[in-house]
Amino acid sequence: MEKFPSLVLGPNQEQIPDWRQISLAELCRFRSMVQPDLEIMSFLGDGIHETETLTIERLDRQASHMAAWLSKVLPPSSKVMLLFENGPDYLIGLFGCAYAGMVAVSGVYPSDFGSRDRLNYIVKDSECSAILGKKKVLEAFQSECLEVSQEVFWIPVEISETYYKKVYNPSLNEDLALIQYTSGSTQNPKGVILTNRNILFNLLQQGQKFGYQKGDVGVSWLPLSHDMGLMGAALMAIGAGGKCVLLPPETFLKDPSNWLRAISKYGATLSGGPAFAYQMCLNINEDTIDSLDLSTWDQAFVGSESINRKVLEQFEVKFSKYRFKNLAFCPCYGLAEATLLVSAKERNLLPLFITVSREKLSEGYIVETENLEDQRSIVSSGNLIDETQAIIVDSSMNICSDRECGAIYLNGPSISSGYCGRFSKNIESFNYEGKLYISTGDKGC
């Protein structure tokens, strides 16, 4: 067996390589050695039926073939954009880059509205050298993205199935591993630079804070091109030695019951998404889900946007008859600039809500009230992950007192050092007690 620098206890109380010393490629290689038959992904292509599976052994093998081809046509440390719908090929592309010691660029979902313009922008901003994807998708984009089509290599992932040379040349722990682009919903997308160290620390913390246990199964419809889908579902399965059941996002948006049926069918223990996902489920026709069983779902994480207490209460009322437990709700906070997770409610604890004055909240203060006309309920996003510090800063860049709202700044092992491209010099930071804190752009207390 290949030797690793040192081993530590992982989320399942098993030995895993130390996040301080290894790379993303080495994590995959380690998992393939200790659990070669582990089925890390079941893909439901139509949202209902299993159309493809991926074992860790197959991922390791095809990633090494993909790495050999990438190394043949590109220099070391090249940036390679991943252009995939949801499915196993995304991971093969990602780890092909990792095995070749190259940097994956993530952030374009081919079926999204405006994906052509987004690809043109990200190719130029990231200065990537190649685009990796399924042959049919590449052909469609290459003919339409004339701004960049001649500037990059277009490499079909199918090569990994027919090219039989192998390369395994992982980068170092502190090396850049991934550029994760933000959604860009309010401004141009930003390319968050993440090292192997950032990613591996955050995966370990997800395992600990969400309480991953041996045999846990996760279900996700989130795009792998997004940090929540990639870090919180697919890579977490590899990190913890679990399984990810993956749906295309459009199959959830078309029929949210597909999500709940998959949780029921596979006995999923962990699944979640933005707050709007729970809102959409309130419109499900119960005649279509009469055999639903949500009893195994004990970590229903919710984040990414403001959490509405009434929505969670209505969800619990509607689905308690299918054995969903209020205890399962897991409010959490994260962002791409922190790799993903920043804080989360502990497993098997009820969410913490407080009722505050809406007027005082608008002024930046948390003041509890019993005045029904002035009430707003807010939820705690739980405890910070280990080795991570948060400070709250007011508009004059003074540290806020308790229960005073302000801008959230973070410091810790999974916090990005900044952005690439046009935003590379625009990362806002704050030096406090000898530590550099990065602005999240969010407010909290």
C-alpha positions in Angstrom: 0.0 0.0 0.0 1.2 3.5 -0.8 2.5 5.4 2.2 1.1 8.7 3.4 2.9 11.2 5.6 0.7 10.6 8.6 -2.8 9.5 9.5 -5.4 11.0 11.7 -8.9 10.1 12.8 -11.6 11.0 10.3 -15.4 11.5 10.7 -16.0 7.8 10.9 -13.2 7.4 13.6 -11.1 5.7 10.9 -7.6 6.6 9.9 -7.3 9.1 7.0 -4.4 11.1 5.7 -3.6 14.3 7.6 -5.3 17.3 5.9 -2.2 19.4 6.7 0.1 17.3 4.5 -1.8 15.8 1.5 -3.6 16.9 -1.7 -7.0 16.2 -3.0 -5.6 13.6 -5.4 -4.0 11.8 -2.5 -7.3 11.7 -0.6 -8.9 10.0 -3.6 -6.0 7.5 -4.0 -6.1 6.7 -0.3 -9.9 6.0 -0.4 -9.4 3.8 -3.5 -6.9 1.7 -1.6 -8.9 1.2 1.6 -12.3 0.9 0.0 -11.9 0.0 -3.7 -15.4 -1.3 -4.1 -17.1 1.7 -2.5 -19.9 3.0 -4.6 -19.5 6.7 -4.0 -22.1 7.9 -6.5 -25.5 6.8 -7.9 -26.7 9.1 -10.6 -30.4 9.4 -11.3 -30.4 10.8 -14.8 -34.1 11.4 -15.0 -34.5 12.2 -11.3 -36.0 8.8 -10.5 -34.1 5.9 -12.1 -30.5 5.0 -11.5 -28.7 5.5 -14.9 -25.0 5.3 -13.8 -22.9 4.5 -10.8 -19.3 5.3 -9.9 -17.0 3.3 -7.6 -13.9 4.8 -6.1 -11.8 2.3 -8.0 -13.2 3.4 -11.3 -12.8 7.1 -10.4 -9.1 6.4 -9.5 -8.5 4.5 -12.7 -10.2 6.9 -15.1 -8.7 10.0 -13.4 -5.2 8.6 -13.9 -6.0 8.0 -17.6 -7.4 11.5 -17.9 -4.3 12.9 -16.2 -2.1 11.2 -18.7 -3.9 12.9 -21.6 -3.9 16.3 -19.9 -0.2 16.0 -19.2 0.4 15.1 -22.9 -1.2 18.3 -24.2 -0.8 20.8 -21.4 2.1 22.0 -19.2 2.1 21.4 -15.5 -0.1 23.6 -13.3 -2.4 24.5 -16.2 -5.9 25.7 -15.4 -8.6 23.5 -16.9 -12.3 24.4 -16.9 -14.8 21.7 -16.0 -17.9 22.0 -18.3 -20.2 19.2 -17.1 -23.8 18.6 -16.2 -24.3 16.7 -13.0 -22.9 13.1 -13.1 -19.9 10.9 -12.5 -17.9 12.5 -15.4 -17.6 15.7 -13.4 -15.6 13.9 -10.7 -13.5 12.1 -13.4 -12.6 15.5 -14.8 -11.9 17.1 -11.5 -9.6 14.3 -10.3 -8.1 14.0 -13.7 -6.9 17.6 -13.1 -5.8 16.7 -9.6 -3.9 13.6 -10.7 -2.1 15.7 -13.3 -1.1 18.4 -10.8 -3.3 20.9 -12.6 -5.9 23.4 -11.4 -9.6 22.8 -12.0 -11.8 25.8 -12.8 -15.5 25.3 -11.7 -18.5 27.4 -12.1 -20.4 26.8 -15.4 -23.4 24.5 -15.5 -24.1 23.9 -19.2 -27.9 23.9 -19.0 -28.1 27.2 -17.1 -29.5 30.3 -18.8 -26.6 32.5 -19.9 -24.1 29.7 -19.6 -22.4 30.7 -22.9 -21.7 34.2 -21.8 -20.6 32.9 -18.4 -18.1 30.5 -20.0 -16.7 33.3 -22.2 -16.2 35.5 -19.1 -14.7 32.8 -16.9 -12.3 31.5 -19.6 -10.8 35.0 -19.9 -10.9 35.9 -16.2 -9.3 32.6 -15.1 -6.9 32.4 -18.0 -7.6 28.7 -18.3 -5.8 26.7 -21.0 -8.4 24.0 -21.7 -12.1 23.1 -21.3 -12.9 19.6 -20.3 -16.4 18.1 -20.8 -18.6 15.6 -22.6 -18.0 15.6 -26.4 -21.6 16.7 -27.3 -21.5 19.5 -24.8 -18.1 20.7 -26.0 -19.2 20.7 -29.6 -22.3 22.8 -28.8 -20.3 25.4 -26.8 -17.3 25.5 -29.2 -19.6 26.5 -32.1 -21.3 29.3 -30.1 -18.5 30.7 -27.9 -16.5 32.2 -30.7 -14.8 34.7 -28.4 -12.7 32.0 -26.8 -13.1 28.9 -29.0 -9.7 29.4 -30.6 -7.9 30.3 -27.4 -8.3 27.0 -25.5 -8.0 23.2 -26.0 -11.4 21.5 -26.0 -10.9 18.1 -24.4 -13.6 15.4 -24.3 -13.7 13.4 -21.0 -14.4 10.2 -23.1 -10.7 10.1 -23.7 -10.3 8.7 -20.2 -12.1 5.5 -21.4 -9.8 4.8 -24.3 -6.4 6.3 -23.4 -4.6 3.7 -21.4 -1.5 5.5 -20.2 -1.6 6.6 -16.5 -0.3 9.6 -14.7 -0.4 10.3 -10.9 1.4 13.5 -10.2 -0.4 15.2 -7.3 0.3 18.8 -6.3 1.5 19.8 -2.9 -0.8 20.5 0.1 -0.3 24.3 -0.2 -0.7 24.4 -4.0 -3.7 25.8 -5.8 -6.2 23.0 -6.5 -9.4 24.7 -7.6 -10.8 28.0 -8.7 -14.5 28.0 -7.7 -16.5 30.8 -9.3 -19.3 32.4 -7.3 -22.9 32.6 -8.6 -22.5 36.2 -9.9 -26.2 36.9 -9.2 -25.5 40.5 -8.1 -22.2 41.2 -9.9 -19.7 39.5 -12.1 -18.7 36.1 -10.9 -15.5 36.0 -8.8 -13.0 33.2 -9.0 -12.2 32.0 -5.5 -8.8 30.4 -5.3 -8.6 27.3 -3.1 -5.6 25.2 -2.1 -5.6 21.5 -1.4 -5.2 22.5 2.2 -8.4 24.7 2.2 -10.5 21.9 0.7 -9.2 19.0 2.8 -9.7 21.0 6.1 -13.2 22.0 5.2 -14.2 18.4 4.2 -12.9 17.2 7.6 -14.9 19.8 9.4 -18.0 19.0 7.5 -17.6 15.4 8.5 -17.2 16.4 12.2 -19.8 19.2 12.4 -22.5 17.4 10.5 -21.7 14.2 12.4 -21.0 11.9 9.4 -21.2 8.3 10.5 -20.3 5.0 8.9 -22.9 4.1 6.3 -24.3 7.7 5.8 -25.9 8.3 2.5 -26.4 11.8 1.0 -28.8 12.9 -1.7 -28.2 16.1 -3.7 -29.7 17.9 -6.7 -27.4 20.8 -6.4 -25.1 21.4 -9.4 -21.5 20.1 -9.0 -20.4 23.4 -10.6 -21.5 25.1 -7.3 -19.6 24.9 -4.1 -22.5 23.5 -2.1 -23.0 20.7 -4.6 -19.3 19.9 -5.1 -17.9 20.3 -1.5 -21.0 19.4 0.4 -22.1 16.3 -1.5 -19.7 14.7 -4.0 -16.4 15.4 -2.3 -17.8 14.8 1.1 -18.7 11.3 0.1 -15.1 10.6 -0.9 -13.7 12.3 2.3 -16.0 10.3 4.6 -16.2 7.1 2.7 -19.9 7.4 2.1 -22.3 7.6 -0.8 -23.8 10.4 -2.8 -27.1 10.0 -4.7 -27.1 12.7 -7.3 -30.0 14.2 -9.4 -29.8 16.8 -12.2 -31.0 20.2 -10.8 -33.7 20.5 -13.4 -35.4 17.3 -12.3 -35.8 18.8 -8.8 -37.0 22.2 -10.1 -39.5 20.4 -12.4 -40.8 18.1 -9.6 -39.4 18.7 -6.0 -40.9 15.3 -5.0 -38.1 13.7 -6.9 -35.7 14.9 -4.2 -37.8 13.5 -1.3 -38.4 10.2 -3.2 -34.7 9.7 -3.6 -34.1 10.4 0.2 -36.8 7.8 0.9 -35.7 5.2 -1.6 -32.0 5.2 -0.6 -32.5 5.8 3.2 -30.5 9.0 3.0 -29.3 10.4 6.3 -28.0 13.7 5.0 -29.5 16.1 2.4 -30.4 19.7 2.0 -30.1 22.9 0.1 -31.0 26.5 0.0 -34.1 27.6 1.9 -36.2 27.9 -1.3 -36.0 24.1 -1.8 -38.1 23.5 1.4 -40.5 26.2 0.2 -41.0 24.4 -3.1 -41.7 21.2 -1.4 -44.7 22.7 0.3 -46.5 22.7 -3.1 -46.1 18.9 -3.6 -49.3 17.0 -4.2 -49.5 14.5 -1.4 -51.3 12.0 -3.7 -47.9 11.5 -5.5 -45.9 10.6 -2.3 -48.1 8.3 -0.4 -45.4 5.8 0.3 -42.7 8.3 1.3 -40.6 7.5 4.3 -38.3 10.2 5.6 -37.4 8.6 8.9 -33.7 8.2 8.1 -33.2 11.8 7.2 -31.6 13.3 10.3 -29.5 16.1 8.8 -31.6 18.4 6.7 -29.2 21.2 6.2 -30.5 24.6 5.1 -28.5 27.7 4.2 -27.3 29.8 1.3 -30.0 32.4 1.8 -32.2 33.9 4.6 -34.0 31.1 6.5 -37.7 31.6 7.1 -38.9 30.0 10.3 -42.4 29.7 9.0 -41.3 27.7 6.0 -39.4 25.2 8.2 -42.4 24.9 10.5 -44.8 24.3 7.6 -42.4 21.7 6.1 -42.3 19.9 9.4 -46.1 19.9 9.7 -46.6 18.7 6.1 -44.0 15.9 6.2 -44.2 14.7 9.8 -46.8 12.2 8.6 -43.9 10.8 6.5 -41.8 10.5 9.7 -39.7 13.7 9.1 -38.4 15.1 12.3 -38.0 18.8 13.3 -34.8 17.7 15.0 -33.3 17.0 11.5 -33.2 20.7 10.5 -29.6 21.9 10.4 -29.3 25.7 9.7 -25.8 26.5 8.5 -23.7 29.2 7.0 -21.1 29.1 4.4 -19.7 30.6 1.2 -17.3 29.8 -1.6 -14.6 32.1 -0.1 -14.6 29.8 2.9 -14.4 26.7 0.7 -17.9 25.9 1.9 -18.9 25.4 5.6 -18.3 28.1 8.2 -20.8 27.1 10.9 -23.6 24.6 11.5 -26.0 23.3 14.1 -24.9 20.1 15.8 -26.6 16.9 14.9 -29.6 15.8 17.1 -30.2 19.3 18.5 -33.2 21.5 17.7 -32.6 24.7 15.7 -32.3 27.8 17.8 -34.7 30.7 17.0 -35.1 34.0 18.7 -37.8 36.6 18.3 -36.4 40.1 17.9 -37.5 43.6 17.2 -37.8 44.3 13.5 -37.3 48.0 14.0 -34.1 47.5 16.1 -32.8 44.9 13.7 -33.1 47.5 10.9 -30.9 49.8 13.1 -28.4 47.0 13.5 -29.2 45.7 17.0 -30.6 42.3 18.3 -33.3 43.1 20.9 -35.8 40.5 21.9 -39.4 41.7 22.0 -43.0 40.4 22.7 -44.6 43.1 20.6 -46.4 41.1 17.9 -46.4 44.0 15.5 -42.7 44.4 15.7 -41.5 40.8 15.7 -39.2 39.0 13.4 -37.9 35.5 14.1 -34.2 34.8 13.2 -32.3 31.5 13.4 -28.8 30.7 14.7 -26.5 29.2 12.1 -24.8 27.1 14.7 -21.2 27.0 15.9 -18.1 27.9 13.9 -16.0 25.0 12.6 -12.7 24.4 14.4 -9.7 26.7 14.1 -11.9 29.4 12.5 -12.6 32.8 14.0 -15.2 35.4 13.1 -15.4 39.1 13.9 -18.3 41.5 13.4 -17.2 45.0 12.2 -19.3 48.1 11.9 -19.3 50.7 9.1 -16.4 52.6 10.8 -14.4 49.3 11.0 -14.8 49.0 14.7 -15.4 45.7 16.4 -19.1 45.3 17.2 -20.4 44.5 20.7 -22.5 41.5 21.4 -25.9 41.6 19.7 -24.8 44.4 17.4 -25.0 43.6 13.7 -22.2 44.3 11.3 -20.1 42.9 8.5 -18.8 39.3 9.0 -15.0 38.8 8.6 -13.4 35.3 8.8 -10.0 33.8 9.5 -9.2 30.1 9.4 -7.5 27.2 7.4 -10.3 26.9 4.8 -10.6 30.6 4.1 -9.4 31.6 0.6 -6.6 34.0 0.2 -8.5 35.8 -2.5 -9.7 35.9 -6.1 -8.1 35.4 -9.5 -8.5 37.6 -12.5 -10.1 41.0 -12.4 -10.9 40.8 -8.7 -7.5 39.6 -7.7 -6.6 42.8 -5.9 -10.1 43.5 -4.6 -10.3 41.1 -1.7 -11.4 43.1 1.3 -9.5 42.2 4.5 -9.1 43.5 8.1 -6.1 43.0 10.4 -7.2 42.2 13.9 -4.9 41.1 16.8 -2.2 40.1 14.4 -4.5 37.9 12.2 -5.8 38.8 8.7 -9.6 38.4 8.4 -11.4 38.3 5.0 -14.7 40.0 4.3 -17.6 37.7 3.5 -19.9 40.5 2.2 -22.5 39.2 4.6 -24.0 40.7 7.8 -24.4 39.0 11.1 -24.0 39.2 14.9 
